[in-house]
């Protein structure tokens, strides 16, 4: 586990389920789906094409704070677009840098126009923690063999 490993390695440890919603759906339905799926964002997809991403943050800033109705506002009206994304060849370190620089929490992974998955800040933090734990175990084992 290295920061220079391809993000596909992180995707391989996750569920293959990708949570999507069409742009014409209501924000209310998007929030309900996020709750059911236990996710903080949904990819906004029209046909097979990624149009945007909608998150709890979009809901808070573009619906609640603007005094809009979640039942009459569509996802397409509040989604973030264009979408910041990476290719499957991007490294874990590159993904961390993009998420930090753009202050986002979810990063779609696109293979051409095909959605390969979504990486969250939590996925990356867990990856780093696992890497550190593995290094500590290897160093401890090395020290024991040298003693």
C-alpha positions in Angstrom: 0.0 0.0 0.0 1.7 3.1 -1.3 0.5 6.6 -2.1 1.8 6.0 -5.6 -0.5 3.0 -6.1 -3.3 3.4 -8.7 -6.7 4.4 -7.3 -8.1 1.2 -8.8 -6.5 -0.6 -5.9 -8.7 1.4 -3.5 -11.8 0.8 -5.7 -11.1 -2.9 -5.6 -11.6 -2.9 -1.8 -14.9 -1.1 -2.1 -18.4 -2.3 -3.1 -18.9 -2.0 -6.8 -22.2 -0.3 -6.3 -22.3 3.2 -7.8 -25.1 5.5 -6.5 -26.6 7.6 -9.2 -29.6 9.8 -9.8 -31.0 11.5 -12.9 -30.9 15.3 -13.1 -34.7 15.7 -13.4 -35.3 14.0 -10.1 -36.2 16.1 -7.1 -33.6 17.1 -4.5 -35.9 15.5 -1.9 -35.6 12.1 -3.6 -31.8 12.6 -3.8 -31.5 13.3 -0.1 -33.8 10.3 0.6 -31.6 8.1 -1.6 -28.4 9.3 0.1 -30.0 8.4 3.4 -31.0 4.9 2.2 -27.6 4.2 0.7 -25.7 5.8 3.6 -23.6 8.0 1.2 -22.9 11.7 1.2 -23.2 12.3 -2.6 -24.8 10.9 -5.7 -23.5 10.9 -9.3 -25.9 12.7 -11.5 -26.3 10.6 -14.7 -28.3 11.1 -17.8 -28.3 7.8 -19.8 -24.8 6.6 -19.2 -23.3 10.1 -19.2 -22.0 11.7 -16.0 -23.6 15.2 -15.9 -22.7 16.3 -12.3 -22.5 15.3 -8.7 -24.9 16.3 -5.9 -23.9 16.2 -2.3 -25.3 17.0 1.1 -23.2 20.2 0.9 -25.0 21.2 -2.3 -28.3 20.6 -0.5 -27.3 22.7 2.5 -25.9 25.6 0.4 -28.2 25.7 -2.6 -31.6 24.6 -1.1 -31.8 25.2 2.6 -29.8 28.5 2.8 -31.5 29.8 -0.4 -35.0 29.1 1.0 -35.9 26.6 -1.8 -38.1 23.6 -1.6 -36.4 20.2 -1.9 -39.6 18.7 -3.4 -39.8 21.2 -6.3 -36.1 21.8 -6.9 -34.5 19.3 -9.3 -31.1 17.8 -8.8 -30.0 19.3 -12.1 -30.6 22.8 -10.7 -28.2 22.3 -7.7 -25.7 19.7 -8.9 -22.0 20.6 -9.1 -20.9 20.6 -12.7 -18.5 20.2 -14.5 -17.4 17.3 -12.4 -13.8 17.0 -11.1 -12.8 13.4 -11.7 -9.7 11.2 -12.1 -8.8 8.3 -14.4 -8.2 4.8 -13.0 -4.4 5.5 -13.5 -4.4 8.3 -11.0 -2.5 7.6 -7.8 -3.8 7.6 -4.3 -1.5 10.6 -3.6 -2.9 12.5 -6.6 -6.4 11.9 -5.5 -5.6 13.2 -2.0 -4.1 16.3 -3.6 -7.1 16.9 -5.8 -9.6 16.4 -3.0 -7.6 18.8 -0.8 -7.1 21.5 -3.4 -10.7 21.6 -4.6 -12.2 21.1 -1.1 -14.4 18.2 -2.2 -15.3 15.0 -0.5 -16.1 12.7 -3.4 -14.1 12.1 -6.5 -15.5 10.1 -9.4 -13.2 7.7 -11.3 -13.9 7.7 -15.1 -12.4 5.2 -17.5 -13.0 7.2 -20.7 -16.7 8.0 -20.3 -17.4 4.9 -18.2 -17.9 5.4 -14.5 -15.5 3.1 -12.7 -16.4 4.2 -9.2 -16.2 7.0 -6.6 -13.5 7.6 -4.1 -14.3 9.5 -0.9 -12.0 11.3 1.4 -12.9 8.6 4.0 -11.6 5.9 1.5 -8.3 7.7 1.1 -7.9 8.3 4.9 -8.6 4.6 5.5 -6.0 3.7 2.8 -3.3 5.8 4.4 -4.1 4.4 7.9 -3.8 0.9 6.6 -0.5 1.7 4.9 0.9 3.1 8.1 -0.3 0.0 10.1 1.3 -2.3 7.5 4.6 -0.4 7.7 4.6 -0.5 11.5 4.0 -4.3 11.4 6.8 -4.8 8.9 9.2 -2.7 10.9 8.3 -4.5 14.1 8.8 -7.8 12.5 12.2 -6.7 11.1 13.3 -5.4 14.5 12.3 -8.8 16.1 14.4 -10.7 13.5 17.4 -8.4 14.2 17.3 -8.8 18.0 
